[in-house]
């Protein structure tokens, strides 16, 4: 009997010991996880502040440098990526000229009429959009129709577009906006703009400015945009433009006609839709602290002299 009692006591002791060990392990684990979570949170906050400092620094550089010249080019200080080391991490800052891109808000008016321009062989913004889309083997007419239907105020769909009747029949359906695009990300809501399509176009498109003209900066526009400006600007002529501006940045839109091989008719036809000076910039700051990364993107308008933030995203 006594042996049974001793055996039972031993079993109880072993169970209690096992439970205590489990509790201690659980406690240590929770302390470790809690400490790690706290540290990650602190690192994320530091990275966020570092990224915001990078954004503010870039805004300061642009605010100081933009008034100094009558033109902006890829040889300006802002155009070079900045890598800044910090004691516990680093921040990388890049700036993009939004005027180097095509504004999709300008290919169609609120009445749904494409802005081709009177007697304009370039077909204005609509022509630029169709040429750009075709360059990536995309269904240009359908995509332009879909953008126009999203922006215009009526509910009459174009042949390749869609209005609210089509969108409301989708799973988790919604209404057509019938107003201008606010962000590039909004395009994902529009018929035909799959993630694959957006990945191809993202570098070359913008939605800004909204309520004013959106001339393209010929000093900063990439080759894909330059060849989309006019069907007569082929790859060879675009290369000439890029080579010319390396040594002689365009001071105004009229300088476009000075490029060797450029027809004056092309330069004159584009004079109201091109510029040599930009005011809207997309700034991206990516900060890393102890392996934790935070990114801030903002779009800033400097046209009034004082920076005005049009967009802000942190992730």
C-alpha positions in Angstrom: 0.0 0.0 0.0 2.8 2.3 1.0 4.6 1.4 -2.3 1.5 2.3 -4.3 1.2 5.6 -2.5 4.9 6.4 -3.1 4.4 5.5 -6.8 1.3 7.6 -7.1 3.1 10.5 -5.4 6.0 10.1 -7.9 3.7 10.2 -10.8 2.0 13.3 -9.4 5.4 14.9 -8.8 6.5 14.2 -12.4 3.2 15.6 -13.8 3.5 18.7 -11.7 7.1 19.1 -12.7 6.2 18.7 -16.4 3.5 21.3 -16.0 5.8 23.7 -14.3 8.4 23.2 -17.1 5.7 23.8 -19.7 4.6 26.9 -18.0 8.2 28.2 -17.7 8.8 27.5 -21.4 5.5 29.2 -22.3 6.4 32.2 -20.2 9.9 32.5 -21.7 8.4 32.1 -25.2 5.8 34.8 -24.5 8.4 37.1 -23.1 10.6 36.5 -26.1 7.8 37.1 -28.6 6.6 40.1 -26.7 10.1 41.6 -26.6 10.7 40.8 -30.3 7.3 42.4 -31.1 8.1 45.4 -29.1 11.5 45.8 -30.8 10.0 45.3 -34.2 7.4 48.0 -33.4 10.2 50.4 -32.3 12.2 49.6 -35.4 9.2 50.2 -37.6 8.5 53.6 -35.9 12.2 54.5 -36.4 12.1 53.5 -40.0 8.9 55.4 -40.5 10.4 58.6 -39.1 13.6 58.0 -41.2 11.5 57.7 -44.3 9.5 60.8 -43.5 12.8 62.7 -43.0 13.9 61.5 -46.4 10.7 62.8 -48.0 11.1 66.2 -46.3 14.7 66.3 -47.4 13.8 65.7 -51.0 11.0 68.3 -50.8 13.6 70.8 -49.5 15.9 70.0 -52.4 13.2 70.5 -55.0 11.8 73.7 -53.4 15.3 75.2 -53.4 16.4 74.0 -56.9 13.3 74.4 -59.1 13.2 78.2 -59.1 16.9 78.4 -60.1 16.3 77.4 -63.8 13.6 77.8 -66.4 13.8 74.1 -67.2 14.2 70.8 -65.4 16.1 67.8 -66.7 17.5 64.4 -65.7 20.8 66.0 -64.8 19.3 68.0 -61.9 20.2 67.0 -58.4 16.7 65.7 -57.6 17.0 63.1 -60.5 19.8 61.2 -58.9 18.8 58.5 -56.3 20.1 59.3 -52.8 21.3 56.7 -50.4 21.8 58.0 -46.9 23.3 55.7 -44.1 22.1 56.0 -40.6 23.5 54.6 -37.4 21.0 51.7 -37.2 19.9 51.6 -40.9 19.6 53.6 -44.1 17.2 55.4 -46.3 17.0 55.5 -50.1 15.2 58.4 -51.8 14.1 58.5 -55.4 12.2 61.3 -57.2 10.2 60.9 -60.4 8.9 63.6 -62.7 5.2 63.1 -63.1 5.3 65.3 -66.3 7.5 62.7 -67.9 4.4 60.5 -68.1 1.1 60.6 -69.9 -1.9 61.8 -67.9 -4.8 59.5 -68.5 -7.2 62.0 -67.2 -6.6 64.0 -70.3 -7.4 61.5 -73.1 -11.1 62.2 -72.8 -13.3 65.1 -71.6 -16.1 64.8 -69.1 -18.5 64.6 -72.0 -16.8 61.4 -73.2 -15.3 63.0 -76.3 -11.7 62.0 -77.0 -9.3 65.0 -77.0 -7.9 64.6 -80.5 -7.5 68.3 -81.2 -8.6 70.3 -84.1 -6.5 69.6 -87.3 -4.0 67.9 -85.0 -2.2 65.0 -86.7 -0.9 63.8 -83.3 -4.5 63.3 -82.1 -3.5 65.0 -78.9 -3.6 63.0 -75.7 -5.8 60.3 -77.1 -3.3 59.6 -79.9 -0.4 59.5 -77.4 -2.4 56.9 -75.3 -3.2 54.6 -78.2 0.4 54.6 -79.5 1.7 53.9 -76.0 -0.7 51.1 -75.4 0.0 49.5 -78.8 3.7 49.6 -78.0 3.0 47.1 -75.3 0.7 45.0 -77.5 -2.3 46.1 -75.5 -5.9 46.6 -76.8 -5.5 50.4 -77.2 -9.0 51.3 -78.4 -10.8 49.2 -75.7 -8.6 50.6 -72.9 -9.2 54.2 -74.0 -12.9 53.5 -74.3 -12.9 52.1 -70.8 -11.1 55.1 -69.3 -13.4 57.5 -71.1 -16.5 55.7 -69.8 -15.1 55.8 -66.2 -14.4 59.5 -66.4 -17.4 60.8 -68.4 -20.6 61.9 -66.7 -23.0 59.8 -68.8 -24.0 56.1 -68.6 -23.6 55.4 -72.4 -20.8 52.8 -72.9 -18.4 53.0 -75.8 -17.9 49.9 -77.9 -14.9 48.7 -75.9 -15.8 50.4 -72.6 -18.2 49.9 -69.7 -20.5 51.9 -67.5 -22.2 51.2 -64.2 -24.5 48.5 -65.7 -21.4 46.4 -66.4 -19.6 47.1 -63.2 -22.5 46.4 -60.9 -22.8 42.9 -62.4 -19.4 42.0 -61.1 -18.9 40.2 -57.9 -18.8 42.9 -55.2 -20.0 45.2 -57.9 -19.7 49.0 -57.9 -20.7 52.1 -59.9 -18.7 53.7 -62.7 -17.0 56.8 -61.1 -18.1 59.3 -63.7 -15.3 61.6 -62.6 -11.6 62.0 -63.0 -9.1 59.5 -61.7 -7.6 60.3 -58.3 -4.7 57.8 -58.4 -3.0 55.3 -60.7 -4.1 52.5 -58.4 -7.8 53.4 -59.2 -7.2 52.0 -62.8 -7.4 48.5 -61.3 -11.2 49.1 -61.0 -11.6 49.8 -64.7 -12.4 47.2 -67.3 -9.3 45.8 -69.0 -6.8 47.1 -66.5 -5.5 43.8 -65.0 -2.5 43.7 -62.8 -0.4 42.6 -65.8 -1.6 45.6 -67.8 -0.8 48.0 -65.0 2.6 46.5 -64.5 3.5 47.2 -68.1 2.2 50.8 -68.0 2.8 52.0 -64.5 6.2 53.7 -65.2 4.7 55.7 -68.1 1.3 56.9 -66.8 0.0 59.4 -64.3 -3.4 61.0 -63.4 -1.9 64.4 -62.6 -2.6 67.2 -62.9 -6.4 66.9 -62.9 -7.9 70.3 -63.7 -5.2 71.9 -65.8 -3.3 71.0 -69.0 -0.7 68.2 -68.7 2.2 68.9 -71.0 4.9 66.2 -71.2 8.4 67.3 -70.3 10.7 66.5 -73.2 13.8 66.7 -71.0 12.7 63.8 -68.8 10.2 61.7 -70.8 11.5 58.2 -71.5 11.8 56.8 -75.1 8.4 55.1 -74.9 6.6 58.4 -74.2 8.7 60.3 -76.8 7.7 57.8 -79.6 4.1 58.0 -78.5 3.9 61.8 -78.9 3.6 61.6 -82.7 3.5 58.6 -85.1 6.3 60.3 -87.0 8.7 60.0 -84.1 10.3 56.6 -84.6 12.9 54.9 -82.4 15.7 56.5 -84.3 14.4 60.0 -83.8 13.6 59.3 -80.2 17.3 58.3 -79.7 18.3 61.6 -81.4 16.1 63.5 -78.9 17.7 61.7 -75.9 21.2 62.2 -77.2 20.6 65.9 -77.9 19.2 66.7 -74.5 22.2 65.0 -72.8 24.4 67.9 -73.9 21.8 70.5 -74.5 18.7 70.3 -72.3 15.6 71.9 -73.9 15.0 75.4 -72.4 11.5 75.6 -73.8 9.1 73.6 -76.1 10.3 75.5 -79.2 13.8 74.0 -78.8 12.3 70.7 -79.7 12.6 71.7 -83.4 16.4 72.0 -83.0 16.9 68.2 -82.8 18.6 66.9 -85.9 16.1 65.1 -88.1 13.1 66.7 -86.3 10.5 68.0 -88.8 9.3 71.5 -87.9 5.7 70.4 -88.5 6.1 67.8 -85.7 7.6 70.3 -83.2 5.0 72.9 -84.0 2.1 70.5 -83.7 3.3 69.4 -80.2 4.2 72.9 -78.9 1.1 73.1 -76.7 1.5 69.6 -75.3 5.1 69.5 -74.4 7.2 71.5 -71.9 10.7 71.8 -70.6 9.8 72.6 -67.0 8.0 70.4 -64.4 6.2 71.2 -61.2 4.8 67.8 -60.0 7.0 65.1 -58.6 6.6 61.7 -57.0 8.9 61.1 -54.1 9.6 57.7 -52.6 11.7 57.1 -49.5 12.5 53.5 -48.3 14.0 53.3 -44.9 15.4 50.2 -43.1 16.2 49.8 -39.4 17.5 46.5 -38.1 15.9 44.6 -40.9 12.5 46.4 -40.6 11.5 48.4 -43.7 9.0 51.2 -44.1 8.2 53.0 -47.4 6.6 56.4 -47.9 5.4 57.7 -51.3 4.1 61.1 -51.9 3.3 63.3 -54.9 4.0 67.0 -54.5 3.0 70.0 -56.6 5.5 73.0 -56.6 3.6 75.2 -59.1 2.7 77.8 -56.5 6.2 77.9 -55.1 5.2 76.3 -51.9 5.0 72.4 -51.9 1.4 71.0 -51.8 1.1 67.3 -51.2 -1.4 65.7 -53.6 -0.9 62.1 -52.5 0.5 60.2 -49.5 0.9 56.5 -48.8 2.9 54.7 -46.2 3.5 50.9 -46.0 
